[in-house]
């Protein structure tokens, strides 16, 4: 799951990124409203966490703008303001939820999970392709009784391939989905992690492979079809 976090307080941003990353979310942190809007326009996110009080453009302005543009990505608003009027303004602007500061990280995680469950496109706890399964909660890749827990980058790449079954994802697609919009990683990193994943898939005894088409990209393929 890929999230955008727009929070202008560095310490708060770092703490939220750490807890979300620990729970297997991929997080792109930004520090002002204009940067948040640029990232939203350039990337695809499963959810957006917006602080209301930010430089250059407020969270409410960002929210109003993306809703006018037809972007329905779930949005959780964070703010130091706790007055009822501010909550109403945020919800009326199109927010899915509202969490006043200070907050417990456990509550933030619960709100994020609830927000993502309300998405129009629901993703199950276990995704499958042929005889291969990926548990999005534990990070386990399994085939029958054999399983392995994937490290973070391998998990994110497998998740992207599982979500896009039947579609070839280009190197640029995978770089953006796994490493983020402004990554400095190069195409070789994709090849390396595809190689790692192929070994993981073989280790659990699956008949699935990751097929590469030159100049097109990568996709999961059932070798028995």
SULFENZI-V882200 format. One record per backbone hydrogen bond with DSSP energy under -0.5 kcal/mol. CO is the residue of the C=O (numbers start at 1). NH is the residue of the N-H. E is the energy in kcal/mol with one decimal. If there is no record, write none. Layout:
co: {CO/CO}
nh: {NH/NH}
e: {E/E}
This chain:
co: {1/1/2/2/3/4/4/5/5/6/8/9/10/11/12/13/14/15/16/17/18/19/20/21/25/26/27/28/30/32/33/34/35/36/37/38/39/46/47/48/48/49/50/52/52/55/55/57/58/59/60/61/62/63/64/65/66/67/70/74/75/75/76/77/78/79/83/84/85/86/87/88/89/90/91/97/99/104/105/106/107/108/109/110/111/112/113/114/115/116/120/125/125/127/129/132/133/134/134/135/139/140/141/142/143/146/148/148/151/152/153/154/155/156/157/158/159/160/162/164/167/168/169/170/171/172/173/174/174/175/175/176/180/186/186/187/187/188/189/190/191/192/193/194/195/196/197/198/199/200/201/202/207/209/209/211/212/213/213/217/218/219/221/221/222}
nh: {3/26/46/47/28/6/49/7/30/51/10/13/14/15/16/17/18/19/20/21/22/23/25/24/27/3/29/5/7/36/37/38/39/40/41/42/43/74/4/50/76/6/78/54/59/33/57/33/62/63/64/65/66/67/68/69/71/70/72/48/96/97/50/99/52/101/87/88/89/90/91/92/93/95/94/77/79/108/109/110/111/112/113/114/115/116/117/118/118/119/122/136/137/134/132/129/142/127/136/139/150/135/148/133/146/143/141/150/155/156/157/158/159/160/161/162/163/164/165/167/169/170/218/174/175/176/177/178/179/179/180/180/183/189/190/190/191/192/193/194/195/196/197/198/199/200/201/202/203/204/206/205/223/211/221/219/214/216/217/213/169/211/209/223/225}
e: {-0.5/-3.1/-2.7/-1.2/-2.4/-0.5/-3.2/-0.7/-2.9/-2.4/-0.8/-2.9/-2.6/-2.1/-2.5/-2.7/-2.4/-2.0/-2.5/-2.8/-2.2/-1.2/-2.4/-1.9/-0.6/-3.4/-0.6/-2.4/-2.1/-2.0/-2.3/-2.3/-2.3/-2.4/-2.2/-1.6/-2.2/-0.6/-1.8/-0.6/-2.9/-3.1/-3.4/-1.1/-2.4/-2.0/-2.2/-0.6/-2.3/-2.7/-2.7/-2.2/-2.5/-2.2/-1.9/-1.5/-2.7/-1.2/-0.6/-2.3/-2.5/-1.3/-2.7/-3.0/-2.8/-3.3/-1.7/-2.6/-2.4/-2.3/-2.5/-2.8/-1.4/-1.9/-1.2/-2.1/-1.2/-2.0/-2.5/-2.0/-2.7/-2.6/-2.7/-2.4/-2.6/-2.5/-1.9/-1.1/-0.5/-1.3/-0.9/-3.2/-0.6/-3.1/-2.6/-2.8/-2.6/-2.7/-0.7/-2.3/-2.6/-2.7/-2.3/-2.7/-1.9/-2.7/-3.3/-0.6/-2.8/-2.5/-2.2/-2.6/-2.9/-2.0/-2.1/-2.7/-2.6/-1.6/-1.0/-2.0/-0.7/-0.5/-2.5/-2.3/-2.5/-2.2/-2.7/-2.6/-0.6/-1.8/-0.8/-0.8/-1.4/-1.9/-0.7/-0.7/-1.5/-2.2/-2.2/-2.4/-2.1/-1.9/-2.4/-2.4/-1.6/-1.9/-2.8/-2.2/-2.1/-1.4/-1.8/-1.2/-1.6/-0.7/-2.8/-1.9/-0.5/-2.6/-1.9/-2.7/-2.9/-2.8/-2.4/-0.8/-1.8}
